[in-house]
Amino acid sequence: MTTSTTSTQNPNKSETLQTPGKWRALAELMAIRGQDGLAPNELSMTGNDPFFPTPFRVGETAAAALAAIGIAANDLWQIRTGLRQKIKVEVSHAAATLRTVDYTRALNQNGQYEHVPIPAAMTHMLGVTQPWPTKDGHWLLPHLNLPHLSRRVLEVLSCDDTPEAVSQAVSGWEGTALEDAIAQARACGGMIRSPQEWLEHPQGRYLAARPVIEITKISDTAPEPLHSGDRPLSGVRVLDLTRILAGPVAGRALAEHGADVLMVGAEGLPQTPEHVRDTSHGKRSCFLNLNDASQAAELKALVGQADVFVNGYRPGRLASHGFAVEDLVKQRPGLVVVSISCFGSGGPWATRAGWEQVAQAVTGICHTNGLLTQSGQPKLVFAPLCDYTTGYLAALGTMLALARRAREGGSYHVQVSLCQSAMFVQRQGVLESFAAAPGHLMEDELEKLQVQANTCYGQLKTLGPVLQMSSTTPRWDRPSPRLGSDAAVWLPRQP
């Protein structure tokens, strides 16, 4: 067995912050790709931040990630056809994808499309999942999403589920003590740190020495030619064992380029319906209970014919069911296994679970955003930038690994994390002026980007794929499915 990791340690140190963030970010991703440069005029990235009222270049970073996905799709297209195609990304469009829920419209009884509001449960979660001051002068963000995880936090705090009660309870704790107590309860939360404090923390130091996407060749196999088809990922079979939010974004991005993406969940598993609706385009969905031996065997059979396995569960959770990385590649040599986590591939916090807001809290985003937008109080960026960026990076890593498998063979482990993505965004520098940022697309611009579909949620218009490719236009071949509505089987490949 051979083990090799594609890596780079902050390859842009010599570049100044005068270079637009989108190009700095792309350069870092291209170093991970490690191939020849692009053909003249192959890529166009237009527009600049700010899109959201935040100092961070979140739109430019998202645009760079989408552009890199286009380049990786081009690499696969070149393997198929010997040809490359033109790629275009607009920064404002890329930024808008970080809040897809803002752009979903449903047909009402009057025959008009109207905005679909965020559910009350999500609004409540956003109200309590905020930074609160601790008794020793720090701030801590407890995460209270999904009933079972919220209950664990509230048991640690011994309080009710209201902003006032949570704030009062947090004020009775020292910051690091509460952070550790929440982790010991297998719940989620994080103390607000500055960027420098994070880089001095053992977990931050670990991640700073790793690439934003880790692609590790974990075994040797013969090269696998790409399957027949007219899209970059035609014939590629993806098992999507993820939810809320980075993993589903990764699967959706792979579906945009022709992959057969089969979501595997369990009936009754807690979800956030609006995210299921908006991140499941192009996929199919089945239920398999891994606690049932016969259904676990069905998943193993699917693995045996898969190309990609995406895992977004708490680290170690699937391994306890016999689906550790080594088990998976033994079942299917040549498999690309994708692991998506909050805290990354190693380090003292590697086994902790986390969410978007936790990653913003611990890595410095919340600190800096508050420092530069209001009087010193930590403040979340009101866009799930870590989730979506991580999802895009997972899709990019998957496509790079598939290209390597086609050229040189091998089984691969791709690892991305919310905290790495937060650090990636911060490496692109901050803006001096952002208060007047629009924060949303205008309706006339949105209309050009919307796609329409008859779904189990009704007749919808939603923000479609924004990456433009001249020969293989990214698209979703099927609408978001009802969870569990498909059989646990693969679609036939083209002959």
Secondary structure, DSSP 4 states (H G I P E B T S, - for coil): ---EEE--S-TTTTS-TTS-HHHHHHHHHHHHH-S--PPTT-EEEE--S-SSSSSB-HHHHHHHHHHHHHHHHHHHHHHHHS----EEEEHHHHHHGGGGGGG-EEE-TTS-EEE-PPPHHHHHHHHHSS-EE-TTS-EEEE---SHHHHHHHHHHHTS-SSHHHHHHHHTTS-HHHHHHHHHHTT--EEE---HHHHHHSHHHHHHHTS-SSEEEEEE-----PPPS-SSTTTT-EEEEE--SSHHHHHHHHHHTTT-EEEEEE-TT----HHHHHHH-TTEEEEE--TTSHHHHHHHHHHHHT-SEEEE-SSTTTTGGGT--HHHHHHHSTT-EEEEEESS-SSSTTTT----HHHHHHHHSHHHHHHHHHSSS-----SS-HHHHHHHHHHHHHHHHHHHHHHHH--EEEEEEEHHHHHHHHHTT-B-S--TT---S--HHHHHHHEEEEEETTEEEEEE----EESSS----SSPPPPTT-S-SSPPPPP-
